[in-house]
Amino acid sequence: MRDLVIIGARSHAREIFDAIAAVNTVEPTWNVLGFVGHGETQPERIARLGPILGDFDDDALWRSLDRDRTTYIVGIGSPADREAIAVTMADRGYSAATV
């Protein structure tokens, strides 16, 4: 299984989590480490699914994760925000997951 973080901690992130859970019921593929906040979060709605690991802009968070083992998926609805996050994550050396 590959480690995965979901960037976002609102409704779209929950939908992404549900898709990952569905994939894992067929073939265990993803180990969801938790969620990374970007802008407004809904911790009370996310807590049942997994922890909020920190904030997207926290460089220490990204340095603490193993880039070779951890991938990410963006759970944010805004196309402009998704694109900006993808650019930043590529600069940090992380690969995006396809679920």
N, C-alpha and C positions, 0 to 999 in steps of 0.2 A: 504494500500500500504506500502511496505517496502522500506526504504531508501537504496540506492545503490551508491557506488562509483566505477568508472571504473579506474583501474590502467593501465596507459599508455595514451599517448596523441599523437598517430600517426595513421597510416592507419588501423591497426588491431583494435584499440580502436574504430574507427569510424564504423567498421563492427559490432563490439559487440553492439554499440549503436543502429544501425539499427535493429539488432535482438531483442533488448529490446523493441524498438518502435513497432515492429511487434507484439510481445507478448502483449504489452499494448493496441493495437487496438482491440484485441480479448477479453482480460480481464485485466483491469487496475491492475497491479501487482507491478510495480517498480516505485519509485520516484528517478530518477537519480539526485543526488546532484551535480555531476560534475566529472571531470577527475583529476587523480593524476599523475603528470609527473614522468617518470622513464627513466633516460637517456635523449636522444634527444627528444624534443617535436616539434609539429607543431601547435602552438597556432592559427595561422591564419586559419587553416583548422578545428580546433576543436571549435573555438569561436562561430560558429553558432549553435552548438549542446549544449553547456553548458560551464560553467567556468572551468578553471584549478584551482583547490583548493590549490595546493601546490606541493611540491616534496615528493616522496615516503620516503625519508630518514628523513623527518621533523617530529620528534616525537611529537612536539606540535600539528601538524595537527591531528594526530591519537588520541591524548588525548582529542582534542576538539570535537570529534565525539562520539555519544552514541553507545557503543559496542553492547548493547542489541537491538538497533533499526536499526543499520546500518550494511550492509553486503557489500561484494566487489566481483568484478569479474576482472580477469586479461585480459587486452586487449593488450597483447604483444605476438608476434609470436614465440619467442624463447622458446623451451621447457625447457632449463636449467634455463632461467630467470623466467619462470612461476613457476617452482618448488621452486626456491630460494625465490620468493615472497610468495608463499603459506606457506613455513616454517616460514618466518618472520611474516606473518599475523597471523598465529596460535599462535606464541609466544606473539603477541600483544593482543590476545584474540578475534580476529575477525573471523567470519564464512564466507566461500565462498558461493556465490550464484550459482545456476544452472539455466541457461536461456534456 
